[in-house]
């Protein structure tokens, strides 16, 4: 039972698809199937059961998956610690960044690159929920997430705090309103972020507290697409203040809301994973006083 076979198997279960796993691993689907069959032969047990395109774990598969995850993580952590001992200033940092915040921290990432040219900086665009899960699974070293975090197994330090504004189409009915009551939007169509975005949960929660469930017309991971839908006059959305400032104020109406929605961002990492010198350097850069 070798590490590569376990890596293929664990990735297959995490992605829940041979197609997606092959894309993540950069190998063919038959290669992954061959690895699974090899593991089944070595274990003398079936590890997967299939229904159409869906795959699930047998009892034996759950055992192999659980221990496989631990073995892969321990190997990654061993390599990271050895790298710190033998190649100070080298290594790799995998950091998750929500699509909305990339432009806010591009300068910091550039500074890190200049200060540490021998460290490979690999970024992944995920919403906060996916970032938290990836940290817990050992797939990321660091991640920018929206507070509050869901898991107590993560450590974090707050790096920014912004207001979230209601973004409205340029229509006369919104002009005279200075502070918008969220309840006033109960009959509007909402354009929100994908469900792996913590901000989407926050907006829906505020609406429910105001006595209604928002009617969601469409979801997207791209704030500019959401803004374009609002501009068409078909609905409303909620976008953080620094992103609203990138939009043309002549084409939208921006209003603070009551209750106010905050967009608090933090840099997080797993309490249970080894944090390499390279990752610690990036963490310190992002969390230094401004």
N, C-alpha and C positions, 0 to 999 in steps of 0.2 A: 504494500500500500504506500504509494509515493505522494509527495506533497502536491505534485501537479494534478494528479487524479482527484485528490481531495479538493483542491482549489476549483477545479472545473465543476465538481459536484455541488459544492457550497454555493458557487456563483449561480448555478442553474436553479437551485432552490430559492435563492434570494430574488432572482429576477422572474421566477415562475414561468419561464419560457425558454425553449431551446433557441429560438430566433434571437431573443434579447441577449441571452447568455453568450451566443456566438459573437454578437456585436461588441459586447463588453470585453470579451476575452481575445478577440481578433483571431478566432479559430473557426473551423467549419463545424456545422452541427453534427456530422458523422464522427468527428474527433471527440466531441463531448459525449455522444452516445457510446463510443468505444470505451471512454474512461469510466462511464457508469457501469457498463457491462463488466469491465475488469474488476471494479470494486465489488460488484455482486458476486462474481466468481470467487474472489478472495474471502468474502464474508459468508459465502454459501447461503445467501439470503437475497430475496428481492428487496430492492431499496425504494422503488417507485411504483405507484399505480397510476394509470392514465384513464381519463374519460374525455375522449375527443382531444382537444388541444390542451386541456387542463391536466396538470401533473400534481400528485400529492405524495406524501411520504408514508411508507409502511412503518410499522413499529421499529423494524431494524433500520430503516432509513432515518428515522428520527434520532436514533442513537448515533449513527455515523455522522449525521449533520451536526449534532450538538458537539461531539468530540472533534469533528473536523474543523468547526469554527474556532474552537479553543486552540487546536494545534497550529492552525494558520496564523492566528493572532500572536501566539507565543513565538513563532518563528519570526514574524515581522518585528516584534519588540526586541528579540535577541539581536537581530540585524541592526536595529536602530541604536541599541546600546553599544554594540561593538563598533559601529560607525562613529559614535561619539568619542570612543576611546582612541580609535586609530586615525580618524580623519576629521579633526576639529575644524569646523568651517566648511565641511562638505555635507552632503546628504540630500534629503528630499523632504519637502513639507507639502502635505495635501490639505488644502483649505476649501471649505464650502462657503460660497458667497451667493446670497439670494440675487436673482436677476435685477431686482430694483435698485440694489445698493452699489453695484459695481463702480459707477461713475463717482460715488462719494469717496471711495477708498483707492482709486487708481493711483493717486500720487503716493500713498503710503506703500503700495505694492512696488511701485517703481523705485522708491527709496530703498526698500529691502533688497531688491534686485541689484542695485548699484553697490550697496554695502556688503552683500554676500553673493558675489558672482558665481561661486562654485556650488551654491545650493540650488537644487531644482525646485522651483515653485510651481506646483500643479493646482489649478483652481477648478472647482466643480460648481456649476450653477444649479442650486436646489433651493426650494422654499425652506422655511425654518423647520417645519416638521420633518422633512427628509434629512435635513442637516443634523438634527438631533439624533435621529435613528442611525445615520451613518457614523456619527461619533461613537455611539454605543456599540456598533458592530465592528469598530476598528477600521472603517473604510476611510475616515478622515482623521487628521491630527487636530485641526482647529476648524471652527465654523463661526460665521456671523449669524446670530439668531435673534429673534424678537422675544423680548421678555413678556410674561414670565415663562421660564422653561418648564417642560412637562416632567422631566426626570430629575430626581435627586442625585443621580449618579454623575451629573455633570457639574463642573465648576465653571464660573464665568466672571467676567468683569464688564460692567456697563461702559459702552464707548460713545453712545449718542442718545439724544432724547429729542424727538420732534413732535409737533402737532400733526394730526391727520385732518385734512380738509375735505369737506364735501365738494365734489366737482359737478357742476350743473351746466346744462346747455344754456346758451345765451338767449334766454327768454324773459319777457317782461315780468312774469309772475314771480321771478326770483330776485328782481333788482332791488326792491325796497327792504328785503330781509337782511339784517346785519348778522345776527347769530341764529343759525338754523336749528330748530328743534328736530331731532331725529324722527320723532313721531309724525312730522309733517310729510315724511317721505313714504308713508305706508302704502300709498297707491301707485308709487313709481316703480318702473322696471330698474333693477340693479345690474350693473356690470361689475363683476368681482374677480378676484384672483383665484387661481386653482386651489383646490382643497388642501394642498400641502403647504400653503402659505398661512402662517399664523395670523396675519392681518385679516384674512378672509374670515377666520373664526371670530376675531375680535369684532368686526363689523356686524356679523350676524348675531353675535351675543348682545351687542348694544341695541340692535333692532328688537330682539326678543324682549329685552328689559323694557323697551318702550311700548310693548304690547302687540307686536306684529312680527310675522315671519317675512323676510324680504322675498320679493318675486325676482328670482335670478334669471336674467335673460341670456347671459353668456358668461363663461369664465375664461380667463387667459393668464399666462405667466408674464405677458408683455404689457407694461403700463401704458406704452404709447398706443397700442391697439385698443385698450380699454378707454383711453382718452378720446380716441377717434370715434368710438361708438357713442360716447356721451355727446361729442360735437355734432353728431348726426341728429340729435334732438330726440332720440328714442329712449333715453333713460339717464340715470345718475350713477355716480361712483364715489369712492373715497380714496384719496391718494395722499401720501405723505407730503408735507410742506416743501421739502427741498426738491421733490420731483415736480410739484405744481409750478415751482418757479422756473422750470424748464419749458413749460407750456406757454402759449401765446395768450396773455391776459385779455386780448380783444376778442377771443373766440370762446371763452368760458367764463363762468361765474364761480368764484371760489368763496366758500363760507366756512368759518369755524362752526362747530356743532355744539349743541347742548343735549346730552352730556358730551364733554370733550373726549376725543379718542387720542391716545398717545401712541407713538411709535418709538419704543425704547429698544435700542439695539445693543447687543453684547457680543463679546468674543468668548467662545466657550470651548471646553475640552473635557475629555472623560477623566474622572477621578481614578478610574481603574486601569488606565493605559499609561504606558511610559511616554513621557513628553520629551522628545529629543532636544538637544541643544539648539538645533535649527528652528524647531517649532517654538521653543521658548523665546528665542530671539524675535520671531515674528509677533508672538503674543505681547511681548514687552513693548514693541514698536506701536502696536495698535492701541494699547491701553495706557500709554504714557500721558501725563497731563498735557492738555492743550494750551 
